[in-house]
Amino acid sequence: MTELGEGLAPPSAGGAEQQPLSCQSLLSVGSSALAVLGSFLVLLQIDIPLMRFLRSLDLSSIQRWGDWGEKLGNGGTLVGISLALFLIGLLWKRDSLRRVAIDSLLAHAVVALLVNGLKHLIGRPRPRLTHGDEWQWWPSWESGLDSFPSGHTSSTVAVVTVLSRVLPCCRGLPFLLVAWVAASRIWRGSHFPSDVVAGMVVGYMVGTVFNSPLRWWHRSARVGLVRVAPAAVAVAGLFWIASHRIVDTSIDAILVASAFCLVVGGAMLRSRRQWAASVEHSPLAAELPIALTGMGLGVATGAPVIIVLTALISLAKLSSNGPVEQNFTVAVGWKAVLYAGGNVMLIMLIHALKGVIPLR
C-alpha cells in the first residue's frame, strides 16, 4: 500500500490510537480545502459561457474519441478491469493483485453511492438543459438534473488511484487516461468543467482512502485532499487564463518576469547540495523549492484569483510535515537544467494560452 506521506504524518503503527492533528497539518488541510473551494467558484463563473462556446464549434471530428472516453469511464468497463485483475491475481497466485482488485471494486462502489447521492441532492441541470445564465440548485430525482459531480470522472479517478499501486513506475499513464475521460465529458456536453473537477476531487479522496487501512479513513481522506488540490487549481487556472485576455500588457510582463525568477530560484535551490543537507533537519527546506516553483506558475497567469489559489497551495506545501525523503530529491547536472527548462516552458505556454477562448 502507498504511504501516507504528503501533507500529513502517517498514523502510528500497530493500530495505536491516533494523535490529534498538529497546527501545521491543520494549516495544510485548511489551505488545500480553501484552494479546492476557490477552484469550484472560479469554474462556476465560466461554466455556462464555456459550454456556449463549445456548442458553437463543430466537434464531429473528435466525437468518436469522446465516445471512447465515455466507454472507458463507464461503470461496466471499470468493474471489468478490476475483475480481470482479480482473476490474474488468482491465476498467478498474487495476493497483492487480488487485494488491489478488491480495493478498487470497493472504492468504485463507495464513490458511486457518494456521487449519486450528491447528484440528486444538488440537482444541477446538465449543460444541454441549461439555457439561461443561472440555474436553481435544488434536490431532484429527475433525469438530467444530475450534473454535479461527474460520475464517469469520479469513478475512473477512484479506480485508477487504487490500481496505480501495481504500477509504481508508470503511474502517469493511467492518469492520462483519466484526463481523457474527464475532457471527453466536457467537450461532449455531458458536464460542466466544475462538475469534472468535483468528480476528480471526490474520486481521488475515496481512492486514497482505499489505498490505506480503512480504520485510518479520515486521515487518508485529508491526505487525498492535500494531494488533489493542486490539480483542481491547475484545471481552474487553465480554463480561466484561456478565457480571459491580457488587460494590461506592462503589468503582465512584470508578472511573467517575476514568474521566471521564482521558478529559476526554485530550481537553483533544488540543485544545491548544501541546501539538500539542511533538508534532513527541516521539512520546510524540502518543500520551499516546490512552493517557489508552484507560486511562479501561478504568478505567470497574471490572474489575481489564480495567484491567490496558488498561494494557498504553496502554503499547504510549506506547512506539510510528511516524510522528507519522499518529497525531496536533489536535481543536479542535466536534471537541474531539465527541471528549470521544463518550468520555463510551462510559463511560456501559460502566456500563450491567455485569451485563446473568445468567451462572451
N, C-alpha and C positions, 0 to 999 in steps of 0.2 A: 504494500500500500504506500501511497505517496505520503511524504512527511507534511505535517502542518508547520510550514516554515514561514511563509512570507506574511508579515503583518502582525502575527500573534504568536506567542510562545506556545509550543505543544503542551497538551495536558500531561500531568505527571504519569509516569509509567505504572503499570500494575493495577490500573483502575482506581487509584487512590482518589480521595476527594479533591476536586479541582479548586484551585485558588482563585479568588476574585480577580477580575481584570485590573491591571495597573492603569494609572492615569495615562501613561504613554500609549498603551493598547487602545484605551477608550478614545483617545485623540485620533488614532489611526482609523478606527472603525467609524467614528463620527464624521471625520473628514471625507472618507470614502462614501458614506451614506449621503452626505450633502452633495458630493460630486455626481452621484447617480441621479439623485432627485433633480439637480440642476440640468443634467443631460436630458431628462424627460421634458422639463419645462422649455428647454431650448428647442427640442424637436417639435413640441406641440405648436410652436409659433409658425413652423414652416410645413407641417404635415399636409394641410389642405392645398396650399399653393404648389407644393412639390407634386402632389398627385394630379393636379390640373395640368401641370407641365408634362407629366408622363402621358396623360391622356391625349395630349396634342401631338405626340410622336408616333411614328409608325414603327412599332417594335415587333412586327411579324417575323423579321429575320432571326430574332433571338428568342422567339416564343417557345420553340422546341426545347431550348436549353432551360427555360423556365419550367417547362413541363417535367423535364428530367429532375430538376431540383425539387419539385413538389413530390415526385415519386420517391426520391431518396429520403426526404423528410417525413414520408408517410409512416404512420404507426406500424402498419404491417411489415414494411421494409425494415424498420429498426428492430422490431421483435424478431424478424427472421435472421438478422445479423447476429443478435445476441444468442439465439438458439443454435445457429451454426457454430458459433464459438464454443458453446457448451458441449455440443457433440464432438467437436475437435478435441476438447479437453478430456472427454470420456475415452475417445479412441487412443489418444496419446498418453492417457493416464497423467494428465497435468492438472493438479488441484488448483493451481493459480489461475489457469484459464477458466475452469469451471466457476471459481469464485468471482472472477471478473464478469463472466456472463450473467450469473445470478444477480450481482450488484447492479449491472446495467438494466436488467429487467425490473428490479425493484425501483431504481431511480426513474425509469420510464413510467412506471405505474404511479409513483408519488407525484411526479411533475404533471402527469395527465390530470389527476384529480385536482391538484392545486390550480393549474392553469384554467381548467374548465370551470372551476368554481369562481375564479376571478373574472373570466369572460362574462358570465351571466350576472355576476354581482355588479360589474361596472356597466355592462350593456352598451358598449361603444359600437356604433354602426360601422360596417365595412366601408372602404372607400367608394365602392360602387353605389352605396346607398346614402352617401354624404354629398349633398348638393349645395348647401349653404356654407357660410363661414363659421358657423357654430353648430354644436350638437348638444343633446342632453345626455348627461351621464346618469343612467338610472338602471336599476336591476331589471333584467328582461330575459325571458326564455325563448324569445322569437329568433328564428333563423336569420342570420345576417347582422344581428345586434350582438356580435361576439368577437369583435376585432382585437380587443386588448386583453391580454398579450397574445403574441403569435404562438399558436400551439406547435406548428411544424418546427419553428426555431427553438423553442424551449425543449422539446423532446429530443431533437437532434443534438443540441448542446449538452444536455444531461447525459445521454448515452455515450457520446464521443468523449466527454470528460472522464467517464469511468473506463471506457475501452482504451483510452490513451495510456493506461497503466501498463498495457502489454506492448506498447510502442514507445519506450522511453527515449529512444534515439531519434525518432522522427515524429514527434507529436504535432509538428506544424502541419503535416499533410492532412490528417483528419479535420483539423480546424479550418483548413482551406475549403474543404467540402462543406463545412458548416457555414462559412461565409457565402458560398454559392447558394445554399438553400435559403439563407436569410435574404440575400439580394433578390433571389427569384420571387420571394413573397412580396417584395416592393414593386418590382417592375411588372409583375402580373396583375397588380392592382388588388391583391388579396389583403394587404396590410399596409398601414402607415409605418414610416420609419420608427416612430416611438413604440409601436406595437412590437416590432422586431427587437429593439433594444431591451424592452421589458422582458421578452421571452428569453433573450440571451442571458440576462442577469438572473432570472429565476432558474433557468436550466443549469447554469454553471454553479449556482449555490447548492442546488439539490445534488448535482453530480459530485461536488466536493464533499457533501455530507456522506455519500455512499463510498467515497474513497478513504474513509476513516472509520474507526469503530463507532457504531451508532450511538453509544452512550455519551459520545462527545459531540452530538449533532449540532448543538447550539454554538459550540466553539468552531466547528467545521464550517457552519453557515457564515459566521463572521469572517473567517479566513477567505471563503469564497467571495464574499462581498468586497473585501480589500483587493483581491486579485482581479476581479472583473470590472471594477470601477474605471481603471484606465481605458479599457476597451470601450466602455459606454461613452466616456468623454471623447475618445478618438472618433467614434461614429458621429456623435453630435457635432463635433468640430468640423468634420469633413463636410457634412451637409450644410452647416452654417456658412463656412467660408465659400463654398461653391455657389451659394445662393445670394451672397452679398458682395457687392462691388467695393473697390477701394474708394473711400471718401476723400481722404487727404493723403496724397502721394508722399509728401515730405514726412509726415508722421509715420506713415507705413515704412518708409525707407529707414528711419531711425529704429523702429521696432525690429525690422529684419536684421539690421546690423547688430542690434543687441542680442538677437537670437543666435547669430553666428558666434558671438563672443561667449554666450552661455554654453552652447554645445561643444565648442572647442575647449573651453575651460573644463567642462566635464570630462572630455576625452583626455586632456592632459593629466588631470588628477587620477584618472583610471589607469594611466600608463606609468605612473611614478611608483617605483618600488618603495621609496621612502614613505609614501602615503599608505601603501599596502601594509607596511609594518605597523602603522598605527591602527589598522583595522582590527587587529587582534584584541585591542583594548577598547575599541569604541565602535558599536554598530552604526552610529551616526556617520562615521568616516566611510563606511561601506556604502551607505545609501546616498551620500551627498553627490557623487558624480552622476548617479542615475537621476536624482532630483533636478540637478542643474540641466541635464540633457532634456528631460521632460518639460521643464519650465521654458527652455529655449524654443522647443517646438510649439508650445502654447503661445509664446510671445510672437512667434513668426506669423501666426494667424492674423494679428492686428485687431482681433475682435475682443473687446473688454470682457464680455461674458465668458468666452473660451479661456482667456488668460486667467480669470478668477477660478474657473473649474480646474484648470491645470495646476494652479497654485494649491488648491485643495488636495489634488493627487500628490503633489510634491510634499506637502505637509504630512500626508499619510505615509509616504515612503520614509521621510525623516524621522517619524515617530514610530516606525516599525521596530520591533525588538526580536525579530526572528533570528535563526542561526546565521551567523555571519558567513560561514563557509559556503552556504548555499546561495547567498545573494551577491557575492563579490568575487570577481576574478580579475587579475591584472592583465591588461592588454598591452603588449609590448611589440615593437617592430612593426611588421606589416599588419598585424591585427589592430594595433592602435590606429594606423592610417585608415584601415577599412572602417573601423568604428567611427572615427571622426568624419571620414568621407561620406559614409552612408547617411549620417545625420545631416550633413551639409546638403546632400542631395534631397533629403526629405524637406528641408527648409525651402529649397528651390521649387520642389513640387507643390508645396503648400502655397507658395506665392503664385505659381502658375494657375492654380485651381481657383483663385479668388474671382468670384463672379461669373463662372463659366455657365451657370444655370440661370437663365433670364426669368426669374420668377416675377409675377405681377403682385 
